[in-house]
Amino acid sequence: MTETPAPAAPAVVPGKSLGVVALILAILPFQLIGLILGIVANGQSKKAGFKNGPAKAAIIVSIILMVLGLIIGIIAVASGAALFGGLTDICSTYGSGEWEVSGVTYTCP
């Protein structure tokens, strides 16, 4: 009777758990932390000779969401500045009180 060899233990991919955590953080509003952890996890896996899909996905998702957040932030600041600038012009022209200009009501202190 021959003994069958025991099945080999599955290869543990270093950094895989960290890659999954990085991906979760990248999707949540912690993109910078997700990016850093994704880079660390990818480096750990690369050093051991493995590929780490979740870590690479975390890096990509983090970068995309940070760029989108930056674009949205710039638009919000520009819109706020334009609105505040318009209010300043109206108030300096008309003075204190409540004024309706072009169908928009402005309240000046």
SEBANU-506874 format. One record per residue (C-alpha): residue number from 1; residue in one letter; x, y, z. Coordinates in nm, 3 decimals. Layout:
REM residues N
site resi NUM&resn a&u X&v Y&w Z
...
This chain:
REM residues 109
site resi 1&resn m&u 0.000&v 0.000&w 0.000
site resi 2&resn t&u 0.139&v 0.338&w -0.098
site resi 3&resn e&u 0.074&v 0.649&w 0.091
site resi 4&resn t&u -0.069&v 0.941&w -0.095
site resi 5&resn p&u 0.111&v 1.262&w -0.023
site resi 6&resn a&u -0.071&v 1.518&w 0.183
site resi 7&resn p&u -0.204&v 1.807&w -0.024
site resi 8&resn a&u 0.031&v 2.102&w -0.025
site resi 9&resn a&u -0.064&v 2.394&w 0.188
site resi 10&resn p&u -0.191&v 2.681&w -0.020
site resi 11&resn a&u 0.073&v 2.946&w -0.080
site resi 12&resn v&u 0.031&v 3.242&w 0.145
site resi 13&resn v&u 0.059&v 3.563&w -0.050
site resi 14&resn p&u 0.237&v 3.820&w 0.165
site resi 15&resn g&u 0.049&v 4.147&w 0.168
site resi 16&resn k&u -0.279&v 4.005&w 0.036
site resi 17&resn s&u -0.475&v 4.086&w 0.354
site resi 18&resn l&u -0.318&v 4.429&w 0.361
site resi 19&resn g&u -0.416&v 4.472&w -0.004
site resi 20&resn v&u -0.778&v 4.394&w 0.077
site resi 21&resn v&u -0.775&v 4.641&w 0.366
site resi 22&resn a&u -0.617&v 4.901&w 0.136
site resi 23&resn l&u -0.890&v 4.845&w -0.123
site resi 24&resn i&u -1.164&v 4.889&w 0.136
site resi 25&resn l&u -1.004&v 5.210&w 0.263
site resi 26&resn a&u -0.960&v 5.336&w -0.093
site resi 27&resn i&u -1.334&v 5.299&w -0.156
site resi 28&resn l&u -1.422&v 5.466&w 0.174
site resi 29&resn p&u -1.320&v 5.829&w 0.221
site resi 30&resn f&u -0.965&v 5.731&w 0.321
site resi 31&resn q&u -0.802&v 5.729&w -0.023
site resi 32&resn l&u -0.460&v 5.847&w 0.090
site resi 33&resn i&u -0.434&v 5.574&w 0.355
site resi 34&resn g&u -0.562&v 5.319&w 0.101
site resi 35&resn l&u -0.299&v 5.433&w -0.149
site resi 36&resn i&u -0.016&v 5.406&w 0.103
site resi 37&resn l&u -0.127&v 5.063&w 0.226
site resi 38&resn g&u -0.179&v 4.946&w -0.133
site resi 39&resn i&u 0.177&v 5.044&w -0.223
site resi 40&resn v&u 0.313&v 4.869&w 0.087
site resi 41&resn a&u 0.108&v 4.553&w 0.021
site resi 42&resn n&u 0.211&v 4.548&w -0.345
site resi 43&resn g&u 0.576&v 4.582&w -0.244
site resi 44&resn q&u 0.549&v 4.295&w 0.005
site resi 45&resn s&u 0.391&v 4.069&w -0.255
site resi 46&resn k&u 0.638&v 4.167&w -0.526
site resi 47&resn k&u 0.932&v 4.098&w -0.296
site resi 48&resn a&u 0.796&v 3.745&w -0.234
site resi 49&resn g&u 0.734&v 3.692&w -0.607
site resi 50&resn f&u 0.355&v 3.706&w -0.600
site resi 51&resn k&u 0.100&v 3.928&w -0.772
site resi 52&resn n&u -0.146&v 4.113&w -0.553
site resi 53&resn g&u -0.461&v 4.218&w -0.740
site resi 54&resn p&u -0.636&v 4.385&w -0.446
site resi 55&resn a&u -0.330&v 4.600&w -0.375
site resi 56&resn k&u -0.305&v 4.714&w -0.737
site resi 57&resn a&u -0.678&v 4.783&w -0.744
site resi 58&resn a&u -0.644&v 4.985&w -0.422
site resi 59&resn i&u -0.369&v 5.194&w -0.579
site resi 60&resn i&u -0.573&v 5.262&w -0.893
site resi 61&resn v&u -0.901&v 5.332&w -0.711
site resi 62&resn s&u -0.725&v 5.561&w -0.461
site resi 63&resn i&u -0.562&v 5.767&w -0.733
site resi 64&resn i&u -0.884&v 5.797&w -0.936
site resi 65&resn l&u -1.095&v 5.897&w -0.636
site resi 66&resn m&u -0.836&v 6.146&w -0.511
site resi 67&resn v&u -0.819&v 6.313&w -0.853
site resi 68&resn l&u -1.201&v 6.326&w -0.871
site resi 69&resn g&u -1.214&v 6.471&w -0.519
site resi 70&resn l&u -0.958&v 6.733&w -0.613
site resi 71&resn i&u -1.155&v 6.831&w -0.924
site resi 72&resn i&u -1.481&v 6.851&w -0.729
site resi 73&resn g&u -1.309&v 7.057&w -0.458
site resi 74&resn i&u -1.169&v 7.302&w -0.712
site resi 75&resn i&u -1.512&v 7.341&w -0.872
site resi 76&resn a&u -1.675&v 7.397&w -0.532
site resi 77&resn v&u -1.420&v 7.660&w -0.431
site resi 78&resn a&u -1.449&v 7.837&w -0.767
site resi 79&resn s&u -1.830&v 7.834&w -0.745
site resi 80&resn g&u -1.823&v 7.965&w -0.390
site resi 81&resn a&u -1.579&v 8.238&w -0.484
site resi 82&resn a&u -1.795&v 8.342&w -0.777
site resi 83&resn l&u -2.106&v 8.348&w -0.559
site resi 84&resn f&u -1.934&v 8.541&w -0.281
site resi 85&resn g&u -1.778&v 8.780&w -0.533
site resi 86&resn g&u -2.122&v 8.849&w -0.682
site resi 87&resn l&u -2.265&v 8.914&w -0.337
site resi 88&resn t&u -1.984&v 9.155&w -0.258
site resi 89&resn d&u -2.045&v 9.346&w -0.581
site resi 90&resn i&u -2.420&v 9.372&w -0.514
site resi 91&resn c&u -2.373&v 9.484&w -0.154
site resi 92&resn s&u -2.110&v 9.744&w -0.246
site resi 93&resn t&u -2.336&v 9.880&w -0.519
site resi 94&resn y&u -2.671&v 9.883&w -0.334
site resi 95&resn g&u -2.567&v 9.897&w 0.034
site resi 96&resn s&u -2.737&v 9.730&w 0.330
site resi 97&resn g&u -3.076&v 9.567&w 0.296
site resi 98&resn e&u -3.248&v 9.312&w 0.082
site resi 99&resn w&u -3.222&v 9.356&w -0.294
site resi 100&resn e&u -3.362&v 9.167&w -0.590
site resi 101&resn v&u -3.136&v 9.175&w -0.894
site resi 102&resn s&u -3.219&v 8.977&w -1.210
site resi 103&resn g&u -3.467&v 8.763&w -1.020
site resi 104&resn v&u -3.220&v 8.677&w -0.741
site resi 105&resn t&u -3.271&v 8.809&w -0.388
site resi 106&resn y&u -2.958&v 8.929&w -0.207
site resi 107&resn t&u -2.943&v 9.018&w 0.163
site resi 108&resn c&u -2.663&v 9.257&w 0.246
site resi 109&resn p&u -2.558&v 9.321&w 0.606
